[in-house]
Amino acid sequence: MKRVAITAKGRVQRVGYRDVVEEIARKLKITGFVENVKPYDVRIVAEGEDEHIDRFIKGLKINRFPIDVESVEVDFDDFTGEFEYFEIKRGEWGEEIAERLDTAGILLYRSVELGEGTLKVAERSAEFGEESVEIGKKMLEKQDETIDAIDRSKEEIVTEISALREDLR
């Protein structure tokens, strides 16, 4: 069994990082806590099976919008067994609500940006579709011209073959 104290640095506050840490800990049956540390870091104290702690540490290095963990400082200590479960230590309720709203705002703005990007891609796809239709029409016109030329050639060949047969008789 291991105990570890971790400081996560980067964009880890006001982005839902503590919730993700708690979920990882729960899945790995790790006990302890996670909390914000002023001004920008997150502190994690965790205990569990050696293998689970190692997987836990690797799982904390998240670089998925809006979370961006730049570094994780890890200090090992003796296992104490003092925790029953893993929890998020929260600050003053008003600050916590503001953090949730900040996170929601970040995600909302990001979804709007992605939506605008998707709209641009859709518009460009529609342009390509229109261009493809025009190209298809031109190809059909060329195909019709080619078929007409082949039909005329067949008629000329049939006429010449008929003339040659007449000459041979």
C-alpha angles and dihedrals in degrees: 000000000000139000120204135184113204134185115199115201132191128049095348105124124076092012103088095261095136090056091053091047090052092050092050091049092049092051091050093045091241121156128209136070147278125214141167116256119203129281106012114329137092123224121209128187113187140171131191149105113332094244092047093050090051091051090045093055091050090048092056094066094089122169101172121121124299092013118071115175107194097180143356120210111203128195121179122212139170117293112252105175090220097136127079096191142347118274143176111240104216130203129221110330096240091053091048092051090048089051091052091049091048090052092048090049093051091050093045093051090046092051090050090051091049091047091053090049091049090050091053091050090049091050091050090047089053090051090050089048091053091047090049091052090052091048089048091052091051090048090052090050090051090047091052090049090050092049090050090050091049091049091050090048091050090050091050092048092048090048092050093046090050090050091049091051091051090051092050093054 
